[in-house]
Amino acid sequence: MVENVVIDLSHWKQDIDFKLAKEDGILGVMHKATQGLKYVDPTYEERRKVAGEEGLLWGAYHFGVGEKGKDQAEHFLEKIGDASQVLLALDIEENGGNNITPEQAEDFVNQVHEATGRLPLIYGSAYFLKDFATPTLMKCPLWIARWGESPMLPKGWNDWILWQYTDGQTGPEPHSVKGIGPCDRDKFNGTLEELKKFWLTGE
């Protein structure tokens, strides 16, 4: 069973109506919170508040860069607010050469796990994650990015939990969500009941 009920957003997407999105079947939102050591998404805090008022599940992701992983994790955890029922993720992708390394990603994951008791999701493409198949990172649930007909697993992972199947332009339909328009959409690998349990507990 795969459920198409999750979107992921950042400040780049301007006009957001979470009430309409929920009416269109969306249950969960993954939102950019931080990047590197200092950046904070300026829309994160207010959107978390509004999404919560609409009863949506909330997730936060950090865009990793080539800086100390532990320090990045501390910045992320400081800015996301109460993390007890927030799905956490580390975004691993090309960053103009200032890319997070596998060692820095491990330090990020270890710090998040130590602070929250949960492992963050690892987001990325199969191609980019091919160098991140370390014992620590492979324990993390996979959020795979592939705008095609099926997800492609990177070396080291044998399953996925979220699949970003479109960026709102490329990939299978549907691309749009009411109240938002074309956007990144994600499928959950499980039932709605399993989604809610995993989101809130990590299990």
C-alpha positions as CSV (number, residue, x, y, z in Angstrom):
1,M,0.0,0.0,0.0
2,V,1.4,3.4,-1.0
3,E,-0.3,6.7,0.1
4,N,0.1,9.9,-1.9
5,V,-0.6,12.3,1.0
6,V,2.7,14.2,1.7
7,I,4.2,17.4,0.3
8,D,7.5,19.1,0.9
9,L,7.9,22.8,0.9
10,S,10.3,25.7,1.5
11,H,10.2,29.5,1.3
12,W,10.5,29.2,-2.5
13,K,6.8,28.3,-2.6
14,Q,5.1,31.5,-1.7
15,D,1.3,31.2,-1.5
16,I,0.2,28.4,0.8
17,D,-3.3,27.5,2.0
18,F,-3.0,24.5,4.3
19,K,-6.8,24.3,4.8
20,L,-7.4,23.7,1.1
21,A,-4.4,21.3,0.9
22,K,-5.9,19.2,3.7
23,E,-9.3,19.2,1.9
24,D,-7.3,17.9,-1.1
25,G,-6.1,14.9,0.9
26,I,-2.8,16.1,2.2
27,L,-2.0,14.7,5.6
28,G,1.7,15.6,6.1
29,V,4.1,18.4,5.3
30,M,7.9,18.3,5.2
31,H,9.3,21.8,5.4
32,K,12.7,23.2,5.1
33,A,13.9,24.6,8.5
34,T,17.6,25.3,8.3
35,Q,20.7,25.1,6.1
36,G,24.3,25.0,7.1
37,L,25.2,26.6,10.4
38,K,23.2,29.9,10.4
39,Y,20.4,29.9,7.8
40,V,16.8,29.6,8.9
41,D,13.9,29.4,6.4
42,P,11.9,32.6,7.1
43,T,8.5,30.9,6.5
44,Y,9.1,27.9,8.7
45,E,7.8,29.0,12.1
46,E,4.6,30.6,10.9
47,R,3.8,27.8,8.5
48,R,4.3,25.2,11.3
49,K,1.8,27.1,13.4
50,V,-0.8,27.3,10.7
51,A,-0.3,23.6,9.6
52,G,-0.8,22.6,13.2
53,E,-4.0,24.5,13.5
54,E,-5.3,22.6,10.5
55,G,-4.3,19.3,12.1
56,L,-1.6,18.4,9.6
57,L,1.4,16.3,10.5
58,W,4.6,18.4,10.5
59,G,8.1,17.5,9.4
60,A,11.3,19.5,9.3
61,Y,14.4,19.0,7.1
62,H,17.9,20.5,7.2
63,F,19.8,21.1,4.0
64,G,23.3,19.8,4.7
65,V,26.5,21.6,3.7
66,G,30.2,21.0,4.1
67,E,30.5,22.1,7.7
68,K,30.7,20.3,11.0
69,G,27.8,17.9,11.2
70,K,27.3,18.1,14.9
71,D,27.1,21.9,14.7
72,Q,24.6,21.7,11.9
73,A,22.4,19.4,13.9
74,E,22.5,21.7,16.9
75,H,21.5,24.6,14.7
76,F,18.6,22.5,13.2
77,L,17.4,21.3,16.6
78,E,17.5,24.8,18.1
79,K,15.3,26.2,15.3
80,I,12.7,23.6,14.7
81,G,10.8,24.0,17.9
82,D,9.3,21.1,19.9
83,A,10.5,18.0,18.0
84,S,8.5,15.4,19.9
85,Q,6.0,14.8,17.1
86,V,8.0,16.2,14.2
87,L,9.4,14.0,11.5
88,L,13.0,15.0,11.0
89,A,15.2,14.7,7.8
90,L,18.6,15.5,6.5
91,D,18.6,16.7,2.8
92,I,21.8,15.5,1.0
93,E,22.3,16.9,-2.4
94,E,24.6,19.0,-4.6
95,N,25.4,22.4,-3.1
96,G,27.8,24.1,-5.5
97,G,30.7,22.0,-4.4
98,N,30.2,22.8,-0.7
99,N,28.5,19.4,-0.2
100,I,28.1,17.7,3.1
101,T,30.4,14.7,3.4
102,P,29.4,11.2,4.6
103,E,31.3,11.8,7.8
104,Q,29.6,15.1,8.4
105,A,26.2,13.5,7.7
106,E,27.0,10.7,10.3
107,D,27.8,13.4,12.9
108,F,24.5,15.1,12.1
109,V,22.6,11.9,12.4
110,N,24.3,10.9,15.7
111,Q,23.6,14.3,17.3
112,V,19.9,14.2,16.3
113,H,19.6,10.7,17.6
114,E,21.3,11.6,20.8
115,A,19.0,14.6,21.3
116,T,15.7,13.2,20.2
117,G,16.0,9.4,20.4
118,R,15.0,9.2,16.7
119,L,17.0,8.8,13.5
120,P,16.3,11.4,10.9
121,L,15.2,10.5,7.4
122,I,17.9,10.7,4.7
123,Y,16.8,12.6,1.6
124,G,18.5,12.4,-1.8
125,S,18.8,10.8,-5.2
126,A,20.1,7.3,-5.7
127,Y,23.0,8.8,-7.7
128,F,24.0,11.3,-5.0
129,L,23.6,8.9,-2.1
130,K,25.8,6.2,-3.6
131,D,28.7,7.5,-1.5
132,F,26.7,7.7,1.7
133,A,26.1,3.9,2.3
134,T,27.8,3.9,5.7
135,P,26.5,1.7,8.6
136,T,25.2,4.7,10.5
137,L,23.4,6.3,7.6
138,M,21.9,3.1,6.3
139,K,20.0,2.8,9.6
140,C,18.1,6.0,8.7
141,P,14.8,5.7,6.9
142,L,15.2,6.6,3.2
143,W,13.4,9.5,1.6
144,I,14.2,9.0,-2.1
145,A,14.0,11.6,-4.8
146,R,13.2,10.2,-8.2
147,W,10.8,12.0,-10.6
148,G,9.9,8.9,-12.6
149,E,7.5,6.0,-12.6
150,S,9.2,4.1,-9.7
151,P,11.7,4.9,-6.9
152,M,15.3,3.9,-7.4
153,L,17.2,2.7,-4.3
154,P,20.8,3.8,-3.7
155,K,23.5,1.4,-2.8
156,G,23.1,0.2,0.8
157,W,19.3,0.7,1.3
158,N,16.8,-2.0,0.6
159,D,13.6,0.0,1.2
160,W,12.2,3.5,1.2
161,I,9.7,5.3,3.5
162,L,9.0,8.4,1.4
163,W,9.4,8.9,-2.3
164,Q,9.5,12.3,-3.8
165,Y,8.0,11.4,-7.2
166,T,7.6,14.9,-8.7
167,D,8.9,18.5,-8.3
168,G,5.5,19.8,-9.5
169,Q,6.7,19.7,-13.2
170,T,8.4,16.5,-13.9
171,G,7.4,13.0,-12.9
172,P,4.0,11.2,-12.7
173,E,0.8,13.0,-12.0
174,P,-0.7,14.5,-9.9
175,H,1.7,17.5,-9.7
176,S,-0.6,20.0,-8.0
177,V,-2.3,20.4,-4.7
178,K,-5.3,22.7,-4.0
179,G,-4.2,25.8,-2.1
180,I,-0.6,25.4,-3.2
181,G,-0.4,24.6,-6.9
182,P,2.4,22.6,-8.5
183,C,4.8,21.4,-5.8
184,D,7.1,18.6,-4.6
185,R,4.8,15.7,-3.8
186,D,5.7,12.5,-1.9
187,K,4.3,9.0,-1.5
188,F,4.5,7.1,1.8
189,N,5.4,3.4,1.7
190,G,2.5,2.0,3.8
191,T,-1.0,2.6,5.0
192,L,-2.4,5.8,6.4
193,E,-2.4,4.2,9.9
194,E,1.3,3.3,9.4
195,L,2.0,6.8,8.2
196,K,0.6,8.4,11.3
197,K,2.4,6.0,13.6
198,F,5.7,6.3,11.9
199,W,5.5,10.1,11.7
200,L,4.8,10.5,15.4
201,T,7.0,7.7,16.8
202,G,9.5,6.7,14.1
203,E,8.4,3.1,14.2
